[in-house]
């Protein structure tokens, strides 16, 4: 993250390794104060997020697949 400047980071709370999504959000905010951060979770957050981070909660999955909109022909 230090070598590249991301404009947007989208992360889940559950990550593989030592860092979770909340840790990543705080680290990203410290490294790049202008980075936009979206955190996704289906569970309550273990800690607070940085003030600029946005939380999206996972919704209940539909029981049937959602049909794709028809594609327009070129």
N, C-alpha and C positions, 0 to 999 in steps of 0.2 A: 504494500500500500504506500510505502514511502517513495518508491521509484515512480509510480504512476499516480495521477490525480483523478480519482473517480468522481464523476458528477453525481452518481446515484448508487446507493448500496441497498439491495433488497435481501433480507435475511430472515430465516426462521429463528425461533428461540433455541431449538435443539440443534446443536452442531456437533460434529465429531471432533474430539480433541479436548484440550483444556479450556477453551474459550466457548462461551455460549453467545447467543445473539445479542443479549444485553451488554456483555463485555465488548463484543465487536462494535456495537453502536457507540459506546463510550470511547473506545480506542479510536475509531474513525473520526469522531467529533474532535478529539484532542489533536489528531494529526492534520485534519483539514476542516476547519470550522465552517466552511461553506458547503460541505458535502451534504446532500439530501439523503436521509436514511428512512427506510420503511422496514418495520419489523412485523413479522407475521407470527401469530400464535393462536392455538386453540385452547390454551390453558392460561390461568392467571400468571402475570409476570412475577418472576422471583425478586426483582428489584426495579427501581424506577429507571426509565429511559432518559437520555438527554432531552432537554426541553424541545429541541428542534426535530426530534425523531417522531415519526407517525406510526401508530399501532393499527394494524389491520387484524381483526379476529377471523379465524377460520370459521366458516359457516357449516351447517349441517349439509352433508352430501345429499343430492337428490336421489330418489329411489330408482329413477330411470334416467338414462343418459339424456342430456340436453341436446336437442337437434341443432346441427350447425345451420347458420343461415345459408340460403342458396347463393352460389357463386355467380357473379355476373360474367357474361361471355365477353371476351376482348373484342 
